[in-house]
Amino acid sequence: MADRIHSYKDLHVYQNAMNSAMEIFTITKNFPSEERYSLTDQIRRSSRSVPANLAEAWRKRRYEKAFIAKLSDCEAEAAETQVWLDFAHRCGYISSEKQLELDSKYEIILFQIIKMINNTNKWLIT
């Protein structure tokens, strides 16, 4: 699997994270203006951090601990995004269906990140 990947942009987890972050960007355009400096900024920041940290992790593959640390940051940001999605739903800014759909996407992203952490030997530059 890793031998067919030439860039972090080739990673399915990166593509999933980027697409999900862009979807969140789109839906947050409809959040109330009073949420601009709180919920909107927070959910956009955490969702964007997932693909950004994946790119950083990719460039740190020479050092297993640094690679794992960046992937752990990705995992934390993905989980944080799920919390902000819960807030968005509870505040009535997104439907139950949209919250469940995005939460499921982040569960897949989390699974993919954890799989990379548990199989670092496939990804490290030796």
N, CA, C and O atoms as CSV, one atom per row, in Angstrom:
chain,resi,resn,atom,element,x,y,z
A,1,MET,N,N,0.825,-1.187,0.000
A,1,MET,CA,C,0.000,0.000,0.000
A,1,MET,C,C,0.870,1.251,0.000
A,1,MET,O,O,0.678,2.124,-0.846
A,2,ALA,N,N,1.820,1.362,0.924
A,2,ALA,CA,C,2.627,2.563,1.060
A,2,ALA,C,C,3.520,2.792,-0.152
A,2,ALA,O,O,3.895,3.930,-0.435
A,3,ASP,N,N,3.868,1.725,-0.873
A,3,ASP,CA,C,4.755,1.894,-2.029
A,3,ASP,C,C,4.054,2.577,-3.205
A,3,ASP,O,O,4.735,3.022,-4.129
A,4,ARG,N,N,2.738,2.678,-3.209
A,4,ARG,CA,C,2.003,3.371,-4.268
A,4,ARG,C,C,1.730,4.833,-3.910
A,4,ARG,O,O,1.215,5.590,-4.734
A,5,ILE,N,N,2.067,5.219,-2.710
A,5,ILE,CA,C,1.825,6.575,-2.226
A,5,ILE,C,C,3.099,7.392,-2.451
A,5,ILE,O,O,4.170,7.041,-1.955
A,6,HIS,N,N,2.969,8.472,-3.196
A,6,HIS,CA,C,4.131,9.310,-3.485
A,6,HIS,C,C,4.085,10.646,-2.760
A,6,HIS,O,O,5.098,11.339,-2.665
A,7,SER,N,N,2.921,11.006,-2.253
A,7,SER,CA,C,2.723,12.286,-1.585
A,7,SER,C,C,1.612,12.114,-0.561
A,7,SER,O,O,0.770,11.224,-0.680
A,8,TYR,N,N,1.625,12.976,0.441
A,8,TYR,CA,C,0.536,12.933,1.417
A,8,TYR,C,C,-0.814,13.120,0.738
A,8,TYR,O,O,-1.833,12.649,1.243
A,9,LYS,N,N,-0.830,13.807,-0.406
A,9,LYS,CA,C,-2.083,14.032,-1.127
A,9,LYS,C,C,-2.657,12.744,-1.704
A,9,LYS,O,O,-3.838,12.688,-2.047
A,10,ASP,N,N,-1.825,11.709,-1.813
A,10,ASP,CA,C,-2.276,10.403,-2.297
A,10,ASP,C,C,-2.944,9.569,-1.201
A,10,ASP,O,O,-3.613,8.578,-1.495
A,11,LEU,N,N,-2.767,9.965,0.044
A,11,LEU,CA,C,-3.338,9.204,1.161
A,11,LEU,C,C,-4.857,9.353,1.187
A,11,LEU,O,O,-5.379,10.465,1.101
A,12,HIS,N,N,-5.553,8.243,1.303
A,12,HIS,CA,C,-7.015,8.290,1.404
A,12,HIS,C,C,-7.450,9.083,2.624
A,12,HIS,O,O,-8.437,9.817,2.574
A,13,VAL,N,N,-6.715,8.936,3.716
A,13,VAL,CA,C,-7.069,9.663,4.931
A,13,VAL,C,C,-6.927,11.167,4.718
A,13,VAL,O,O,-7.745,11.937,5.222
A,14,TYR,N,N,-5.912,11.593,3.987
A,14,TYR,CA,C,-5.748,13.021,3.688
A,14,TYR,C,C,-6.924,13.512,2.835
A,14,TYR,O,O,-7.508,14.559,3.112
A,15,GLN,N,N,-7.257,12.752,1.810
A,15,GLN,CA,C,-8.360,13.136,0.925
A,15,GLN,C,C,-9.672,13.216,1.700
A,15,GLN,O,O,-10.456,14.146,1.512
A,16,ASN,N,N,-9.906,12.236,2.574
A,16,ASN,CA,C,-11.126,12.245,3.396
A,16,ASN,C,C,-11.146,13.448,4.338
A,16,ASN,O,O,-12.174,14.105,4.500
A,17,ALA,N,N,-10.003,13.727,4.952
A,17,ALA,CA,C,-9.918,14.853,5.889
A,17,ALA,C,C,-10.089,16.191,5.166
A,17,ALA,O,O,-10.780,17.082,5.661
A,18,MET,N,N,-9.464,16.330,4.005
A,18,MET,CA,C,-9.592,17.581,3.242
A,18,MET,C,C,-11.037,17.785,2.788
A,18,MET,O,O,-11.584,18.880,2.916
A,19,ASN,N,N,-11.645,16.736,2.261
A,19,ASN,CA,C,-13.040,16.842,1.812
A,19,ASN,C,C,-13.983,17.173,2.968
A,19,ASN,O,O,-14.902,17.978,2.812
A,20,SER,N,N,-13.758,16.562,4.110
A,20,SER,CA,C,-14.606,16.829,5.275
A,20,SER,C,C,-14.409,18.254,5.775
A,20,SER,O,O,-15.377,18.921,6.139
A,21,ALA,N,N,-13.178,18.721,5.797
A,21,ALA,CA,C,-12.907,20.104,6.218
A,21,ALA,C,C,-13.580,21.096,5.276
A,21,ALA,O,O,-14.116,22.110,5.723
A,22,MET,N,N,-13.554,20.815,3.995
A,22,MET,CA,C,-14.206,21.711,3.037
A,22,MET,C,C,-15.719,21.681,3.190
A,22,MET,O,O,-16.386,22.702,3.025
A,23,GLU,N,N,-16.255,20.513,3.504
A,23,GLU,CA,C,-17.701,20.428,3.745
A,23,GLU,C,C,-18.080,21.238,4.987
A,23,GLU,O,O,-19.097,21.931,4.996
A,24,ILE,N,N,-17.264,21.147,6.019
A,24,ILE,CA,C,-17.509,21.928,7.229
A,24,ILE,C,C,-17.407,23.421,6.930
A,24,ILE,O,O,-18.211,24.212,7.422
A,25,PHE,N,N,-16.425,23.803,6.130
A,25,PHE,CA,C,-16.302,25.212,5.742
A,25,PHE,C,C,-17.598,25.696,5.090
A,25,PHE,O,O,-18.095,26.778,5.404
A,26,THR,N,N,-18.131,24.895,4.193
A,26,THR,CA,C,-19.352,25.269,3.481
A,26,THR,C,C,-20.540,25.392,4.424
A,26,THR,O,O,-21.278,26.375,4.358
A,27,ILE,N,N,-20.737,24.420,5.293
A,27,ILE,CA,C,-21.916,24.479,6.171
A,27,ILE,C,C,-21.796,25.582,7.211
A,27,ILE,O,O,-22.809,26.139,7.632
A,28,THR,N,N,-20.574,25.910,7.635
A,28,THR,CA,C,-20.424,26.948,8.651
A,28,THR,C,C,-20.667,28.347,8.099
A,28,THR,O,O,-20.790,29.303,8.866
A,29,LYS,N,N,-20.736,28.475,6.787
A,29,LYS,CA,C,-21.090,29.778,6.203
A,29,LYS,C,C,-22.496,30.198,6.624
A,29,LYS,O,O,-22.831,31.382,6.604
A,30,ASN,N,N,-23.311,29.218,7.002
A,30,ASN,CA,C,-24.691,29.489,7.404
A,30,ASN,C,C,-24.860,29.617,8.914
A,30,ASN,O,O,-25.977,29.822,9.389
A,31,PHE,N,N,-23.771,29.500,9.680
A,31,PHE,CA,C,-23.879,29.666,11.130
A,31,PHE,C,C,-24.160,31.134,11.441
A,31,PHE,O,O,-23.792,32.014,10.662
A,32,PRO,N,N,-24.803,31.401,12.561
A,32,PRO,CA,C,-25.092,32.796,12.924
A,32,PRO,C,C,-23.812,33.623,13.076
A,32,PRO,O,O,-22.761,33.099,13.445
A,33,SER,N,N,-23.918,34.906,12.790
A,33,SER,CA,C,-22.741,35.784,12.866
A,33,SER,C,C,-22.175,35.855,14.281
A,33,SER,O,O,-20.975,36.074,14.445
A,34,GLU,N,N,-23.007,35.675,15.305
A,34,GLU,CA,C,-22.473,35.722,16.679
A,34,GLU,C,C,-21.560,34.534,16.993
A,34,GLU,O,O,-20.840,34.557,17.991
A,35,GLU,N,N,-21.583,33.513,16.163
A,35,GLU,CA,C,-20.694,32.359,16.340
A,35,GLU,C,C,-19.377,32.514,15.586
A,35,GLU,O,O,-18.514,31.638,15.651
A,36,ARG,N,N,-19.222,33.622,14.875
A,36,ARG,CA,C,-18.048,33.808,14.011
A,36,ARG,C,C,-16.727,33.600,14.750
A,36,ARG,O,O,-15.836,32.924,14.237
A,37,TYR,N,N,-16.588,34.169,15.944
A,37,TYR,CA,C,-15.319,34.091,16.666
A,37,TYR,C,C,-15.308,32.982,17.707
A,37,TYR,O,O,-14.411,32.932,18.549
A,38,SER,N,N,-16.279,32.107,17.660
A,38,SER,CA,C,-16.287,30.996,18.602
A,38,SER,C,C,-16.461,29.680,17.856
A,38,SER,O,O,-15.482,29.116,17.366
A,39,LEU,N,N,-17.660,29.197,17.765
A,39,LEU,CA,C,-17.889,27.884,17.174
A,39,LEU,C,C,-17.409,27.792,15.725
A,39,LEU,O,O,-16.767,26.812,15.348
A,40,THR,N,N,-17.710,28.787,14.925
A,40,THR,CA,C,-17.315,28.739,13.511
A,40,THR,C,C,-15.803,28.651,13.380
A,40,THR,O,O,-15.289,27.806,12.647
A,41,ASP,N,N,-15.086,29.521,14.089
A,41,ASP,CA,C,-13.619,29.490,14.022
A,41,ASP,C,C,-13.056,28.182,14.562
A,41,ASP,O,O,-12.130,27.612,13.985
A,42,GLN,N,N,-13.613,27.712,15.662
A,42,GLN,CA,C,-13.089,26.494,16.290
A,42,GLN,C,C,-13.258,25.266,15.397
A,42,GLN,O,O,-12.315,24.497,15.215
A,43,ILE,N,N,-14.445,25.082,14.846
A,43,ILE,CA,C,-14.687,23.888,14.033
A,43,ILE,C,C,-13.894,23.954,12.725
A,43,ILE,O,O,-13.406,22.933,12.243
A,44,ARG,N,N,-13.767,25.145,12.158
A,44,ARG,CA,C,-12.959,25.278,10.948
A,44,ARG,C,C,-11.493,24.995,11.253
A,44,ARG,O,O,-10.823,24.297,10.492
A,45,ARG,N,N,-10.993,25.533,12.362
A,45,ARG,CA,C,-9.589,25.338,12.722
A,45,ARG,C,C,-9.279,23.859,12.970
A,45,ARG,O,O,-8.301,23.334,12.439
A,46,SER,N,N,-10.099,23.195,13.766
A,46,SER,CA,C,-9.812,21.793,14.086
A,46,SER,C,C,-9.939,20.903,12.856
A,46,SER,O,O,-9.135,19.991,12.662
A,47,SER,N,N,-10.944,21.162,12.025
A,47,SER,CA,C,-11.116,20.321,10.827
A,47,SER,C,C,-9.965,20.536,9.840
A,47,SER,O,O,-9.531,19.590,9.182
A,48,ARG,N,N,-9.476,21.757,9.734
A,48,ARG,CA,C,-8.347,22.045,8.835
A,48,ARG,C,C,-7.034,21.498,9.380
A,48,ARG,O,O,-6.116,21.194,8.618
A,49,SER,N,N,-6.952,21.377,10.691
A,49,SER,CA,C,-5.725,20.858,11.297
A,49,SER,C,C,-5.480,19.393,10.965
A,49,SER,O,O,-4.334,18.944,10.945
A,50,VAL,N,N,-6.535,18.654,10.707
A,50,VAL,CA,C,-6.354,17.224,10.417
A,50,VAL,C,C,-5.532,17.032,9.143
A,50,VAL,O,O,-4.488,16.384,9.212
A,51,PRO,N,N,-5.938,17.556,7.983
A,51,PRO,CA,C,-5.098,17.359,6.797
A,51,PRO,C,C,-3.749,18.078,6.897
A,51,PRO,O,O,-2.752,17.596,6.359
A,52,ALA,N,N,-3.711,19.222,7.578
A,52,ALA,CA,C,-2.435,19.933,7.726
A,52,ALA,C,C,-1.440,19.102,8.533
A,52,ALA,O,O,-0.267,19.012,8.172
A,53,ASN,N,N,-1.903,18.499,9.616
A,53,ASN,CA,C,-1.018,17.662,10.425
A,53,ASN,C,C,-0.643,16.366,9.710
A,53,ASN,O,O,0.441,15.827,9.930
A,54,LEU,N,N,-1.526,15.872,8.866
A,54,LEU,CA,C,-1.171,14.700,8.056
A,54,LEU,C,C,-0.017,15.030,7.111
A,54,LEU,O,O,0.894,14.223,6.927
A,55,ALA,N,N,-0.062,16.213,6.519
A,55,ALA,CA,C,1.034,16.631,5.639
A,55,ALA,C,C,2.333,16.741,6.431
A,55,ALA,O,O,3.387,16.318,5.955
A,56,GLU,N,N,2.267,17.302,7.626
A,56,GLU,CA,C,3.463,17.406,8.465
A,56,GLU,C,C,3.967,16.026,8.870
A,56,GLU,O,O,5.171,15.772,8.845
A,57,ALA,N,N,3.061,15.141,9.239
A,57,ALA,CA,C,3.460,13.780,9.618
A,57,ALA,C,C,4.177,13.097,8.462
A,57,ALA,O,O,5.183,12.414,8.656
A,58,TRP,N,N,3.653,13.289,7.269
A,58,TRP,CA,C,4.240,12.671,6.082
A,58,TRP,C,C,5.706,13.078,5.927
A,58,TRP,O,O,6.544,12.252,5.565
A,59,ARG,N,N,6.016,14.337,6.199
A,59,ARG,CA,C,7.381,14.842,6.043
A,59,ARG,C,C,8.277,14.437,7.205
A,59,ARG,O,O,9.485,14.667,7.151
A,60,LYS,N,N,7.719,13.840,8.254
A,60,LYS,CA,C,8.502,13.421,9.425
A,60,LYS,C,C,8.668,11.907,9.493
A,60,LYS,O,O,8.951,11.352,10.555
A,61,ARG,N,N,8.493,11.251,8.364
A,61,ARG,CA,C,8.530,9.787,8.347
A,61,ARG,C,C,9.927,9.211,8.594
A,61,ARG,O,O,10.067,7.999,8.757
A,62,ARG,N,N,10.933,10.033,8.623
A,62,ARG,CA,C,12.280,9.538,8.931
A,62,ARG,C,C,12.431,9.213,10.420
A,62,ARG,O,O,13.316,8.455,10.817
A,63,TYR,N,N,11.564,9.793,11.221
A,63,TYR,CA,C,11.669,9.680,12.672
A,63,TYR,C,C,10.354,9.148,13.224
A,63,TYR,O,O,9.352,9.863,13.264
A,64,GLU,N,N,10.365,7.894,13.647
A,64,GLU,CA,C,9.132,7.228,14.056
A,64,GLU,C,C,8.370,7.999,15.130
A,64,GLU,O,O,7.156,8.173,15.022
A,65,LYS,N,N,9.071,8.463,16.163
A,65,LYS,CA,C,8.379,9.159,17.253
A,65,LYS,C,C,7.763,10.467,16.782
A,65,LYS,O,O,6.658,10.811,17.201
A,66,ALA,N,N,8.453,11.199,15.924
A,66,ALA,CA,C,7.906,12.456,15.397
A,66,ALA,C,C,6.702,12.171,14.499
A,66,ALA,O,O,5.707,12.894,14.532
A,67,PHE,N,N,6.805,11.115,13.701
A,67,PHE,CA,C,5.708,10.706,12.824
A,67,PHE,C,C,4.468,10.369,13.649
A,67,PHE,O,O,3.369,10.840,13.358
A,68,ILE,N,N,4.660,9.549,14.677
A,68,ILE,CA,C,3.547,9.154,15.536
A,68,ILE,C,C,2.977,10.359,16.276
A,68,ILE,O,O,1.761,10.470,16.431
A,69,ALA,N,N,3.835,11.255,16.731
A,69,ALA,CA,C,3.370,12.445,17.455
A,69,ALA,C,C,2.458,13.295,16.567
A,69,ALA,O,O,1.418,13.771,17.022
A,70,LYS,N,N,2.841,13.484,15.308
A,70,LYS,CA,C,2.009,14.278,14.392
A,70,LYS,C,C,0.707,13.558,14.083
A,70,LYS,O,O,-0.345,14.192,13.997
A,71,LEU,N,N,0.764,12.244,13.914
A,71,LEU,CA,C,-0.459,11.482,13.690
A,71,LEU,C,C,-1.374,11.552,14.915
A,71,LEU,O,O,-2.597,11.597,14.779
A,72,SER,N,N,-0.783,11.560,16.102
A,72,SER,CA,C,-1.566,11.703,17.330
A,72,SER,C,C,-2.242,13.070,17.380
A,72,SER,O,O,-3.373,13.194,17.851
A,73,ASP,N,N,-1.538,14.102,16.886
A,73,ASP,CA,C,-2.155,15.427,16.784
A,73,ASP,C,C,-3.362,15.376,15.839
A,73,ASP,O,O,-4.398,15.982,16.112
A,74,CYS,N,N,-3.219,14.653,14.734
A,74,CYS,CA,C,-4.333,14.493,13.781
A,74,CYS,C,C,-5.521,13.838,14.467
A,74,CYS,O,O,-6.664,14.270,14.315
A,75,GLU,N,N,-5.232,12.798,15.217
A,75,GLU,CA,C,-6.287,12.064,15.915
A,75,GLU,C,C,-7.027,12.982,16.888
A,75,GLU,O,O,-8.256,12.963,16.959
A,76,ALA,N,N,-6.272,13.777,17.629
A,76,ALA,CA,C,-6.884,14.687,18.594
A,76,ALA,C,C,-7.730,15.758,17.897
A,76,ALA,O,O,-8.823,16.080,18.362
A,77,GLU,N,N,-7.238,16.301,16.801
A,77,GLU,CA,C,-7.981,17.336,16.076
A,77,GLU,C,C,-9.259,16.768,15.455
A,77,GLU,O,O,-10.283,17.449,15.416
A,78,ALA,N,N,-9.204,15.538,14.977
A,78,ALA,CA,C,-10.398,14.902,14.414
A,78,ALA,C,C,-11.450,14.695,15.510
A,78,ALA,O,O,-12.637,14.935,15.292
A,79,ALA,N,N,-11.006,14.252,16.681
A,79,ALA,CA,C,-11.933,14.069,17.796
A,79,ALA,C,C,-12.510,15.411,18.247
A,79,ALA,O,O,-13.694,15.506,18.570
A,80,GLU,N,N,-11.667,16.448,18.269
A,80,GLU,CA,C,-12.155,17.780,18.629
A,80,GLU,C,C,-13.217,18.252,17.636
A,80,GLU,O,O,-14.217,18.852,18.029
A,81,THR,N,N,-13.002,17.984,16.372
A,81,THR,CA,C,-13.975,18.363,15.351
A,81,THR,C,C,-15.318,17.693,15.625
A,81,THR,O,O,-16.369,18.308,15.450
A,82,GLN,N,N,-15.283,16.436,16.054
A,82,GLN,CA,C,-16.528,15.737,16.382
A,82,GLN,C,C,-17.277,16.438,17.526
A,82,GLN,O,O,-18.506,16.511,17.513
A,83,VAL,N,N,-16.541,16.945,18.500
A,83,VAL,CA,C,-17.174,17.671,19.613
A,83,VAL,C,C,-17.840,18.943,19.098
A,83,VAL,O,O,-18.968,19.248,19.482
A,84,TRP,N,N,-17.150,19.689,18.228
A,84,TRP,CA,C,-17.735,20.919,17.685
A,84,TRP,C,C,-18.964,20.604,16.834
A,84,TRP,O,O,-19.918,21.381,16.803
A,85,LEU,N,N,-18.939,19.474,16.150
A,85,LEU,CA,C,-20.126,19.062,15.399
A,85,LEU,C,C,-21.295,18.791,16.335
A,85,LEU,O,O,-22.441,19.115,16.020
A,86,ASP,N,N,-21.001,18.194,17.488
A,86,ASP,CA,C,-22.049,17.970,18.490
A,86,ASP,C,C,-22.633,19.299,18.965
A,86,ASP,O,O,-23.850,19.439,19.095
A,87,PHE,N,N,-21.755,20.276,19.225
A,87,PHE,CA,C,-22.231,21.596,19.636
A,87,PHE,C,C,-23.091,22.224,18.541
A,87,PHE,O,O,-24.157,22.776,18.817
A,88,ALA,N,N,-22.618,22.134,17.295
A,88,ALA,CA,C,-23.369,22.722,16.174
A,88,ALA,C,C,-24.759,22.109,16.083
A,88,ALA,O,O,-25.737,22.810,15.825
A,89,HIS,N,N,-24.843,20.816,16.294
A,89,HIS,CA,C,-26.144,20.147,16.261
A,89,HIS,C,C,-27.012,20.586,17.433
A,89,HIS,O,O,-28.178,20.934,17.248
A,90,ARG,N,N,-26.453,20.571,18.628
A,90,ARG,CA,C,-27.232,20.929,19.824
A,90,ARG,C,C,-27.691,22.383,19.806
A,90,ARG,O,O,-28.718,22.727,20.391
A,91,CYS,N,N,-26.918,23.235,19.127
A,91,CYS,CA,C,-27.309,24.642,19.003
A,91,CYS,C,C,-28.310,24.853,17.868
A,91,CYS,O,O,-28.817,25.959,17.682
A,92,GLY,N,N,-28.594,23.799,17.116
A,92,GLY,CA,C,-29.573,23.879,16.045
A,92,GLY,C,C,-29.026,24.418,14.732
A,92,GLY,O,O,-29.796,24.837,13.868
A,93,TYR,N,N,-27.684,24.412,14.569
A,93,TYR,CA,C,-27.078,24.942,13.349
A,93,TYR,C,C,-26.960,23.896,12.252
A,93,TYR,O,O,-26.884,24.236,11.072
A,94,ILE,N,N,-26.945,22.616,12.640
A,94,ILE,CA,C,-26.937,21.531,11.649
A,94,ILE,C,C,-27.956,20.479,12.076
A,94,ILE,O,O,-28.259,20.328,13.260
A,95,SER,N,N,-28.469,19.767,11.101
A,95,SER,CA,C,-29.475,18.736,11.376
A,95,SER,C,C,-28.832,17.502,12.003
A,95,SER,O,O,-27.615,17.322,11.962
A,96,SER,N,N,-29.674,16.671,12.578
A,96,SER,CA,C,-29.200,15.389,13.120
A,96,SER,C,C,-28.541,14.563,12.028
A,96,SER,O,O,-27.513,13.922,12.250
A,97,GLU,N,N,-29.139,14.586,10.857
A,97,GLU,CA,C,-28.606,13.800,9.738
A,97,GLU,C,C,-27.214,14.275,9.344
A,97,GLU,O,O,-26.319,13.459,9.123
A,98,LYS,N,N,-27.026,15.592,9.253
A,98,LYS,CA,C,-25.724,16.147,8.873
A,98,LYS,C,C,-24.693,15.872,9.957
A,98,LYS,O,O,-23.543,15.550,9.658
A,99,GLN,N,N,-25.103,15.999,11.216
A,99,GLN,CA,C,-24.174,15.714,12.320
A,99,GLN,C,C,-23.734,14.255,12.287
A,99,GLN,O,O,-22.548,13.963,12.447
A,100,LEU,N,N,-24.674,13.339,12.083
A,100,LEU,CA,C,-24.338,11.912,12.022
A,100,LEU,C,C,-23.471,11.588,10.811
A,100,LEU,O,O,-22.539,10.788,10.901
A,101,GLU,N,N,-23.780,12.209,9.684
A,101,GLU,CA,C,-22.999,11.986,8.466
A,101,GLU,C,C,-21.548,12.432,8.661
A,101,GLU,O,O,-20.620,11.690,8.337
A,102,LEU,N,N,-21.355,13.631,9.185
A,102,LEU,CA,C,-19.990,14.135,9.385
A,102,LEU,C,C,-19.269,13.390,10.501
A,102,LEU,O,O,-18.071,13.126,10.405
A,103,ASP,N,N,-20.002,13.050,11.558
A,103,ASP,CA,C,-19.394,12.270,12.638
A,103,ASP,C,C,-18.896,10.928,12.106
A,103,ASP,O,O,-17.813,10.474,12.475
A,104,SER,N,N,-19.678,10.302,11.247
A,104,SER,CA,C,-19.270,9.024,10.645
A,104,SER,C,C,-18.026,9.191,9.782
A,104,SER,O,O,-17.141,8.335,9.787
A,105,LYS,N,N,-17.961,10.282,9.050
A,105,LYS,CA,C,-16.772,10.546,8.232
A,105,LYS,C,C,-15.538,10.691,9.113
A,105,LYS,O,O,-14.462,10.198,8.773
A,106,TYR,N,N,-15.698,11.372,10.246
A,106,TYR,CA,C,-14.560,11.524,11.151
A,106,TYR,C,C,-14.216,10.221,11.866
A,106,TYR,O,O,-13.058,10.014,12.229
A,107,GLU,N,N,-15.184,9.345,12.075
A,107,GLU,CA,C,-14.868,8.020,12.625
A,107,GLU,C,C,-13.984,7.239,11.643
A,107,GLU,O,O,-13.053,6.548,12.057
A,108,ILE,N,N,-14.273,7.350,10.370
A,108,ILE,CA,C,-13.450,6.692,9.342
A,108,ILE,C,C,-12.056,7.299,9.334
A,108,ILE,O,O,-11.061,6.576,9.285
A,109,ILE,N,N,-11.981,8.621,9.382
A,109,ILE,CA,C,-10.688,9.308,9.415
A,109,ILE,C,C,-9.890,8.856,10.639
A,109,ILE,O,O,-8.699,8.564,10.532
A,110,LEU,N,N,-10.537,8.800,11.786
A,110,LEU,CA,C,-9.860,8.342,13.001
A,110,LEU,C,C,-9.361,6.909,12.852
A,110,LEU,O,O,-8.239,6.600,13.254
A,111,PHE,N,N,-10.173,6.043,12.285
A,111,PHE,CA,C,-9.754,4.662,12.049
A,111,PHE,C,C,-8.511,4.629,11.157
A,111,PHE,O,O,-7.569,3.883,11.428
A,112,GLN,N,N,-8.510,5.434,10.101
A,112,GLN,CA,C,-7.384,5.462,9.175
A,112,GLN,C,C,-6.115,5.979,9.855
A,112,GLN,O,O,-5.026,5.455,9.617
A,113,ILE,N,N,-6.250,6.993,10.691
A,113,ILE,CA,C,-5.099,7.538,11.411
A,113,ILE,C,C,-4.545,6.500,12.376
A,113,ILE,O,O,-3.335,6.280,12.429
A,114,ILE,N,N,-5.417,5.870,13.129
A,114,ILE,CA,C,-4.983,4.851,14.096
A,114,ILE,C,C,-4.310,3.685,13.383
A,114,ILE,O,O,-3.330,3.131,13.880
A,115,LYS,N,N,-4.828,3.318,12.234
A,115,LYS,CA,C,-4.214,2.246,11.450
A,115,LYS,C,C,-2.788,2.626,11.044
A,115,LYS,O,O,-1.890,1.785,11.074
A,116,MET,N,N,-2.583,3.873,10.671
A,116,MET,CA,C,-1.227,4.333,10.334
A,116,MET,C,C,-0.321,4.293,11.556
A,116,MET,O,O,0.833,3.872,11.462
A,117,ILE,N,N,-0.839,4.731,12.707
A,117,ILE,CA,C,-0.040,4.710,13.938
A,117,ILE,C,C,0.354,3.284,14.297
A,117,ILE,O,O,1.484,3.030,14.713
A,118,ASN,N,N,-0.574,2.364,14.135
A,118,ASN,CA,C,-0.318,0.970,14.502
A,118,ASN,C,C,0.537,0.224,13.486
A,118,ASN,O,O,0.990,-0.886,13.762
A,119,ASN,N,N,0.762,0.808,12.330
A,119,ASN,CA,C,1.559,0.169,11.273
A,119,ASN,C,C,2.613,1.119,10.725
A,119,ASN,O,O,2.761,1.261,9.511
A,120,THR,N,N,3.336,1.761,11.615
A,120,THR,CA,C,4.311,2.760,11.169
A,120,THR,C,C,5.373,2.180,10.249
A,120,THR,O,O,5.905,2.890,9.395
A,121,ASN,N,N,5.689,0.898,10.409
A,121,ASN,CA,C,6.733,0.283,9.569
A,121,ASN,C,C,6.405,0.366,8.090
A,121,ASN,O,O,7.317,0.354,7.264
A,122,LYS,N,N,5.132,0.451,7.729
A,122,LYS,CA,C,4.743,0.570,6.326
A,122,LYS,C,C,4.979,1.966,5.775
A,122,LYS,O,O,5.022,2.158,4.560
A,123,TRP,N,N,5.132,2.941,6.665
A,123,TRP,CA,C,5.168,4.335,6.246
A,123,TRP,C,C,6.527,5.011,6.431
A,123,TRP,O,O,6.834,5.986,5.745
A,124,LEU,N,N,7.329,4.505,7.343
A,124,LEU,CA,C,8.594,5.168,7.651
A,124,LEU,C,C,9.593,5.085,6.511
A,124,LEU,O,O,9.629,4.107,5.766
A,125,ILE,N,N,10.404,6.128,6.388
A,125,ILE,CA,C,11.516,6.146,5.435
A,125,ILE,C,C,12.707,5.532,6.135
A,125,ILE,O,O,13.138,6.010,7.184
A,126,THR,N,N,13.235,4.475,5.554
A,126,THR,CA,C,14.379,3.806,6.178
A,126,THR,C,C,15.656,4.034,5.409
A,126,THR,O,O,16.711,3.537,5.804
